[in-house]
Amino acid sequence: MNKLTSLYQRSLQNGVLFAVLSATGFSLKAVFVKLCYAAAPVDAVTVLAIRMGLALPLFLWLVWLSKGPRLSGADGLRILLLGLVGYYLSSLFDFFGLQYISAGLERLILFTYPTLVLLLQMALTRKRPGLRTLAAMGLCYLGLGVALVHDIKVQSSDGQILLGALWVFASAVTYALYYVGTSAVVGRIGSMRLSGLAGAASAVMVLIHYAVSADVHQLATLPNAVWMHGALMALFSTVLPIYWMALAIQRMGATHAAAFGNLGPVLTVFASWALLNEAISLYQIAGLALVLFGVSRLSSAKAAPAKVTPQRSPEPAD
């Protein structure tokens, strides 16, 4: 008992527990979305509105926790744009995709966003990727191809699977744009405060979108299960993981904390197997291994002449 208590205290002090909790929370997001879809015939916009509406007060709590310098008009405009791209559009595209593909495949597609960040940064700096970087990206997309073939064979619906994969890939692209855009303001505003402000802005956008495109009265008729899963997603897969990651970064630094993001796809695959009865096959395991190895090589590879490899954040906070 004393050993367990000592281990727990050390994990709190060195940030390991917070990093693991953050990776776990982010990894469960797709599972909660699928559970909402299974509980009632709801669409992506409705589920997203529930998630962001319930998360809005929590985003404001993050802002309150991380008070900083007064924002300028330019800061406010950047935050609105980041909220539009990184939380509103990225989440919307992701939720559309989850209507067609498995939670495990969704997480693998999203997990390749560091390759997109790298390509964007190289385009901005007009640098060419080295062979090592190209090989790492090739491994990522080879792994995705293996997993995609598995889902198409199992579900025998290649049109829907490909449509869902494209929606989630669009989510990864918009999140990569958000990641690159944060470099202009994160140093001045702070990571947790920026996430809170951008999240709050996007929550308002989502609620406006829902109010003008759907029947708000249908919310009162939704089963309790939809609200329960939406509330769990807002708390444990949206806001708390951002807070936990900030605590982890304070204790171990951003690089070490980001490494725990590699747990995300693994946790999603096993959580979707346990909670959604999604199959785990050799195809998925092979694809997962290739993507994880490719991303780890991409994150560690320092293209000596370019030095533009992005420092990967733990998980897309879509």
LOTOR-971606 format. One record per residue (C-alpha): residue in one letter; x, y, z. Coordinates in steps of 0.001 Angstrom, whole numbers, always signed. Layout:
<atoms>
+-----+---------+---------+---------+
! res !       X !       Y !       Z !
+-----+---------+---------+---------+
!   a !       X !       Y !       Z !
...
+-----+---------+---------+---------+
</atoms>
This chain:
<atoms>
+-----+---------+---------+---------+
! res !       X !       Y !       Z !
+-----+---------+---------+---------+
!   m !      +0 !      +0 !      +0 !
!   n !   +2824 !   +2344 !    +891 !
!   k !   +4519 !   +1561 !   -2417 !
!   l !   +1330 !   +2371 !   -4343 !
!   t !    +918 !   +5638 !   -2430 !
!   s !   +4538 !   +6560 !   -3121 !
!   l !   +4152 !   +5749 !   -6824 !
!   y !    +978 !   +7861 !   -6997 !
!   q !   +2685 !  +10820 !   -5325 !
!   r !   +5685 !  +10587 !   -7663 !
!   s !   +3411 !  +10446 !  -10716 !
!   l !   +1675 !  +13605 !   -9497 !
!   q !   +4946 !  +15410 !   -8909 !
!   n !   +6603 !  +14491 !  -12184 !
!   g !   +3446 !  +15017 !  -14269 !
!   v !   +3156 !  +11453 !  -15591 !
!   l !    -326 !  +10942 !  -14164 !
!   f !   -1626 !  +14167 !  -15723 !
!   a !     -93 !  +13326 !  -19112 !
!   v !   -1681 !   +9852 !  -19091 !
!   l !   -5049 !  +11260 !  -18008 !
!   s !   -4902 !  +13837 !  -20807 !
!   a !   -4085 !  +11228 !  -23471 !
!   t !   -6852 !   +8989 !  -22139 !
!   g !   -9423 !  +11783 !  -22174 !
!   f !   -8657 !  +12822 !  -25735 !
!   s !   -8684 !   +9200 !  -26898 !
!   l !  -12223 !   +8652 !  -25592 !
!   k !  -13759 !  +11503 !  -27589 !
!   a !  -14540 !   +9391 !  -30650 !
!   v !  -16040 !   +6680 !  -28428 !
!   f !  -18426 !   +9176 !  -26804 !
!   v !  -19474 !  +10458 !  -30247 !
!   k !  -20223 !   +6926 !  -31439 !
!   l !  -22195 !   +6221 !  -28255 !
!   c !  -24310 !   +9316 !  -28932 !
!   y !  -25001 !   +8118 !  -32487 !
!   a !  -25955 !   +4689 !  -31144 !
!   a !  -28311 !   +6099 !  -28486 !
!   a !  -30549 !   +8029 !  -30890 !
!   p !  -30817 !   +9062 !  -34567 !
!   v !  -28946 !  +12348 !  -34063 !
!   d !  -26763 !  +14141 !  -36589 !
!   a !  -23239 !  +15498 !  -36231 !
!   v !  -24287 !  +19120 !  -35692 !
!   t !  -26625 !  +18186 !  -32842 !
!   v !  -23981 !  +16121 !  -31037 !
!   l !  -21393 !  +18850 !  -31552 !
!   a !  -23806 !  +21490 !  -30233 !
!   i !  -24404 !  +19434 !  -27074 !
!   r !  -20687 !  +18928 !  -26563 !
!   m !  -19670 !  +22559 !  -27107 !
!   g !  -22665 !  +24041 !  -25305 !
!   l !  -21873 !  +22027 !  -22182 !
!   a !  -18146 !  +22755 !  -22560 !
!   l !  -18575 !  +26543 !  -22881 !
!   p !  -18630 !  +27276 !  -19103 !
!   l !  -15644 !  +24971 !  -18685 !
!   f !  -13685 !  +26796 !  -21386 !
!   l !  -14383 !  +30050 !  -19537 !
!   w !  -13109 !  +28324 !  -16361 !
!   l !   -9832 !  +27593 !  -18171 !
!   v !   -9554 !  +31250 !  -19128 !
!   w !  -10163 !  +32287 !  -15513 !
!   l !   -7489 !  +29867 !  -14284 !
!   s !   -4893 !  +31231 !  -16687 !
!   k !   -5153 !  +34994 !  -16432 !
!   g !   -2642 !  +36875 !  -18538 !
!   p !   -1927 !  +40189 !  -20263 !
!   r !   -4717 !  +42248 !  -21722 !
!   l !   -5635 !  +41163 !  -25235 !
!   s !   -5261 !  +43495 !  -28182 !
!   g !   -7707 !  +43741 !  -31055 !
!   a !   -5301 !  +41747 !  -33214 !
!   d !   -5126 !  +39047 !  -30529 !
!   g !   -8916 !  +38848 !  -30453 !
!   l !   -9115 !  +38469 !  -34241 !
!   r !   -6475 !  +35724 !  -34235 !
!   i !   -8314 !  +33869 !  -31470 !
!   l !  -11564 !  +34013 !  -33439 !
!   l !   -9836 !  +32648 !  -36534 !
!   l !   -8141 !  +29905 !  -34518 !
!   g !  -11451 !  +28988 !  -32889 !
!   l !  -13097 !  +28869 !  -36313 !
!   v !  -10452 !  +26595 !  -37840 !
!   g !   -9174 !  +24537 !  -34920 !
!   y !  -12272 !  +23761 !  -32891 !
!   y !  -15352 !  +24611 !  -34941 !
!   l !  -14463 !  +23326 !  -38434 !
!   s !  -12094 !  +20617 !  -37229 !
!   s !  -14664 !  +19206 !  -34800 !
!   l !  -17509 !  +19481 !  -37307 !
!   f !  -15569 !  +17592 !  -39991 !
!   d !  -14506 !  +14976 !  -37453 !
!   f !  -18071 !  +14391 !  -36246 !
!   f !  -19247 !  +14079 !  -39859 !
!   g !  -16587 !  +11443 !  -40464 !
!   l !  -17484 !   +9440 !  -37373 !
!   q !  -20917 !   +8817 !  -38875 !
!   y !  -19229 !   +6501 !  -41400 !
!   i !  -15988 !   +5070 !  -39965 !
!   s !  -14844 !   +3338 !  -36812 !
!   a !  -13446 !   +5222 !  -33832 !
!   g !  -10123 !   +3414 !  -34210 !
!   l !   -9659 !   +4445 !  -37842 !
!   e !  -10701 !   +8010 !  -37001 !
!   r !   -7967 !   +8328 !  -34366 !
!   l !   -5330 !   +6947 !  -36726 !
!   i !   -6259 !   +9482 !  -39418 !
!   l !   -6208 !  +12366 !  -36949 !
!   f !   -2917 !  +11175 !  -35505 !
!   t !   -1141 !  +11910 !  -38800 !
!   y !   -1634 !  +15663 !  -38402 !
!   p !   +2074 !  +16187 !  -37507 !
!   t !   +2876 !  +15262 !  -41125 !
!   l !    +493 !  +17990 !  -42286 !
!   v !   +2006 !  +20497 !  -39855 !
!   l !   +5441 !  +19666 !  -41206 !
!   l !   +4324 !  +20111 !  -44804 !
!   l !   +2682 !  +23452 !  -43986 !
!   q !   +5791 !  +24701 !  -42213 !
!   m !   +7999 !  +23591 !  -45078 !
!   a !   +5714 !  +25360 !  -47548 !
!   l !   +5941 !  +28554 !  -45491 !
!   t !   +9730 !  +28356 !  -45168 !
!   r !  +10245 !  +26899 !  -48683 !
!   k !  +12266 !  +24002 !  -47324 !
!   r !  +12397 !  +20532 !  -48805 !
!   p !  +11892 !  +17478 !  -46586 !
!   g !  +14846 !  +15135 !  -46155 !
!   l !  +14747 !  +11453 !  -47037 !
!   r !  +14368 !  +10495 !  -43375 !
!   t !  +11344 !  +12755 !  -43027 !
!   l !   +9785 !  +11459 !  -46234 !
!   a !  +10303 !   +7875 !  -45051 !
!   a !   +8607 !   +8648 !  -41721 !
!   m !   +5619 !  +10234 !  -43479 !
!   g !   +5466 !   +7279 !  -45860 !
!   l !   +5212 !   +4888 !  -42918 !
!   c !   +2326 !   +6920 !  -41464 !
!   y !    +294 !   +6814 !  -44651 !
!   l !   +1158 !   +3180 !  -45324 !
!   g !    -252 !   +2359 !  -41886 !
!   l !   -3393 !   +4343 !  -42668 !
!   g !   -3789 !   +2468 !  -45932 !
!   v !   -3544 !    -887 !  -44166 !
!   a !   -6189 !    +132 !  -41592 !
!   l !   -8432 !   +1597 !  -44298 !
!   v !   -8323 !   -1629 !  -46321 !
!   h !   -9362 !   -3530 !  -43185 !
!   d !  -12416 !   -1334 !  -42570 !
!   i !  -13505 !   -1500 !  -46211 !
!   k !  -13257 !   -5307 !  -46230 !
!   v !  -15089 !   -5713 !  -42916 !
!   q !  -17928 !   -3277 !  -43619 !
!   s !  -18181 !   -3895 !  -47396 !
!   s !  -19079 !    -244 !  -47939 !
!   d !  -16093 !   +1389 !  -49544 !
!   g !  -18023 !   +4528 !  -50563 !
!   q !  -19076 !   +5379 !  -47028 !
!   i !  -15714 !   +4431 !  -45515 !
!   l !  -13844 !   +6629 !  -47979 !
!   l !  -16278 !   +9497 !  -47403 !
!   g !  -15811 !   +9252 !  -43652 !
!   a !  -12032 !   +9028 !  -44035 !
!   l !  -12029 !  +12163 !  -46189 !
!   w !  -14082 !  +14073 !  -43622 !
!   v !  -11696 !  +13097 !  -40825 !
!   f !   -8681 !  +13914 !  -42985 !
!   a !  -10214 !  +17360 !  -43553 !
!   s !  -10433 !  +17616 !  -39763 !
!   a !   -6724 !  +16789 !  -39511 !
!   v !   -5924 !  +19469 !  -42115 !
!   t !   -7874 !  +22166 !  -40281 !
!   y !   -6293 !  +21181 !  -36968 !
!   a !   -2850 !  +21409 !  -38584 !
!   l !   -3724 !  +24934 !  -39734 !
!   y !   -4761 !  +25731 !  -36158 !
!   y !   -1505 !  +24302 !  -34799 !
!   v !    +611 !  +26404 !  -37179 !
!   g !   -1482 !  +29493 !  -36437 !
!   t !   -1038 !  +29224 !  -32678 !
!   s !   +2665 !  +30033 !  -32986 !
!   a !   +1783 !  +33693 !  -33510 !
!   v !     -36 !  +34086 !  -30179 !
!   v !    +674 !  +31171 !  -27830 !
!   g !   +3873 !  +32707 !  -26425 !
!   r !   +2075 !  +35889 !  -25407 !
!   i !   -1278 !  +34438 !  -24334 !
!   g !    -277 !  +31015 !  -22989 !
!   s !   -1361 !  +27550 !  -24128 !
!   m !   -4183 !  +26909 !  -21652 !
!   r !   -5591 !  +30436 !  -21946 !
!   l !   -5482 !  +30276 !  -25735 !
!   s !   -7253 !  +26903 !  -25714 !
!   g !   -9926 !  +28275 !  -23394 !
!   l !  -10509 !  +31425 !  -25444 !
!   a !  -10476 !  +29633 !  -28809 !
!   g !  -12712 !  +26893 !  -27421 !
!   a !  -15201 !  +29404 !  -26024 !
!   a !  -15278 !  +31294 !  -29325 !
!   s !  -15858 !  +28091 !  -31276 !
!   a !  -18587 !  +26989 !  -28845 !
!   v !  -20499 !  +30188 !  -29612 !
!   m !  -20019 !  +29562 !  -33353 !
!   v !  -21323 !  +26000 !  -33039 !
!   l !  -24383 !  +27124 !  -31060 !
!   i !  -25165 !  +29822 !  -33643 !
!   h !  -24765 !  +27235 !  -36422 !
!   y !  -27144 !  +24881 !  -34644 !
!   a !  -29692 !  +27614 !  -33890 !
!   v !  -29993 !  +28661 !  -37547 !
!   s !  -29811 !  +25187 !  -39120 !
!   a !  -31777 !  +22886 !  -36819 !
!   d !  -34855 !  +22679 !  -34653 !
!   v !  -33672 !  +23664 !  -31173 !
!   h !  -36803 !  +22133 !  -29633 !
!   q !  -35613 !  +18628 !  -30543 !
!   l !  -33015 !  +18873 !  -27783 !
!   a !  -35775 !  +18391 !  -25219 !
!   t !  -36809 !  +15116 !  -26854 !
!   l !  -33373 !  +13500 !  -26959 !
!   p !  -32795 !  +10447 !  -24747 !
!   n !  -30908 !  +10926 !  -21504 !
!   a !  -28123 !   +8722 !  -22872 !
!   v !  -27262 !  +11311 !  -25530 !
!   w !  -27003 !  +14060 !  -22923 !
!   m !  -24999 !  +11848 !  -20595 !
!   h !  -22447 !  +10902 !  -23265 !
!   g !  -22321 !  +14508 !  -24455 !
!   a !  -21651 !  +15748 !  -20914 !
!   l !  -18928 !  +13140 !  -20378 !
!   m !  -17359 !  +14155 !  -23684 !
!   a !  -17455 !  +17867 !  -22789 !
!   l !  -15837 !  +17254 !  -19412 !
!   f !  -13449 !  +14326 !  -19847 !
!   s !  -12608 !  +14542 !  -23569 !
!   t !  -12635 !  +18288 !  -24181 !
!   v !  -11750 !  +20587 !  -21293 !
!   l !  -10136 !  +18459 !  -18584 !
!   p !   -7538 !  +16947 !  -20963 !
!   i !   -6395 !  +20481 !  -21857 !
!   y !   -6085 !  +21297 !  -18155 !
!   w !   -4298 !  +18033 !  -17360 !
!   m !   -1856 !  +18562 !  -20220 !
!   a !   -1056 !  +22060 !  -18968 !
!   l !    -257 !  +20569 !  -15538 !
!   a !   +1893 !  +17888 !  -17159 !
!   i !   +3822 !  +20455 !  -19205 !
!   q !   +4485 !  +22509 !  -16062 !
!   r !   +6058 !  +19466 !  -14400 !
!   m !   +7918 !  +17676 !  -17215 !
!   g !   +8138 !  +20096 !  -20126 !
!   a !   +6302 !  +20146 !  -23443 !
!   t !   +8496 !  +17606 !  -25244 !
!   h !   +8138 !  +14847 !  -22660 !
!   a !   +4438 !  +15586 !  -22148 !
!   a !   +3795 !  +15380 !  -25897 !
!   a !   +5350 !  +11910 !  -26010 !
!   f !   +2426 !  +10563 !  -24014 !
!   g !    +161 !  +11475 !  -26935 !
!   n !   +1400 !   +8252 !  -28543 !
!   l !    -934 !   +6452 !  -26160 !
!   g !   -3947 !   +8042 !  -27839 !
!   p !   -4535 !   +5763 !  -30850 !
!   v !   -3797 !   +2649 !  -28782 !
!   l !   -6275 !   +3679 !  -26104 !
!   t !   -8913 !   +4556 !  -28711 !
!   v !   -8606 !   +1172 !  -30434 !
!   f !   -9002 !    -764 !  -27193 !
!   a !  -11740 !   +1520 !  -25818 !
!   s !  -13733 !   +1157 !  -29043 !
!   w !  -13295 !   -2626 !  -28805 !
!   a !  -14458 !   -2697 !  -25166 !
!   l !  -17286 !    -136 !  -25379 !
!   l !  -18392 !    -250 !  -29023 !
!   n !  -17602 !   -3871 !  -29925 !
!   e !  -15393 !   -2709 !  -32806 !
!   a !  -13186 !   -5506 !  -34088 !
!   i !   -9427 !   -5548 !  -33552 !
!   s !   -7636 !   -7390 !  -36340 !
!   l !   -4071 !   -7918 !  -37496 !
!   y !   -4705 !   -5253 !  -40142 !
!   q !   -5522 !   -2678 !  -37461 !
!   i !   -2607 !   -3687 !  -35269 !
!   a !    -200 !   -3490 !  -38214 !
!   g !   -1604 !    -140 !  -39336 !
!   l !   -1463 !   +1214 !  -35800 !
!   a !   +2146 !     +91 !  -35378 !
!   l !   +3201 !   +1720 !  -38653 !
!   v !   +1485 !   +5019 !  -37849 !
!   l !   +2911 !   +5139 !  -34321 !
!   f !   +6409 !   +4336 !  -35554 !
!   g !   +6185 !   +6847 !  -38389 !
!   v !   +4972 !   +9662 !  -36127 !
!   s !   +7618 !   +8871 !  -33507 !
!   r !  +10342 !   +8977 !  -36168 !
!   l !   +8907 !  +12182 !  -37585 !
!   s !   +8854 !  +13818 !  -34159 !
!   s !  +12434 !  +12799 !  -33368 !
!   a !  +13899 !  +13451 !  -36788 !
!   k !  +15729 !  +16753 !  -36966 !
!   a !  +16179 !  +17654 !  -40579 !
!   a !  +19578 !  +19208 !  -40020 !
!   p !  +19501 !  +21840 !  -42744 !
!   a !  +15813 !  +22646 !  -42370 !
!   k !  +15087 !  +22227 !  -38673 !
!   v !  +11393 !  +22676 !  -39200 !
!   t !  +10089 !  +19438 !  -37717 !
!   p !   +7143 !  +20456 !  -35551 !
!   q !   +7001 !  +19766 !  -31858 !
!   r !   +3904 !  +17655 !  -31735 !
!   s !   +1230 !  +18471 !  -29253 !
!   p !    -238 !  +15485 !  -27402 !
!   e !   -3526 !  +15054 !  -29204 !
!   p !   -5842 !  +17015 !  -31451 !
!   a !   -8210 !  +18773 !  -29087 !
!   d !  -11015 !  +18793 !  -31638 !
+-----+---------+---------+---------+
</atoms>
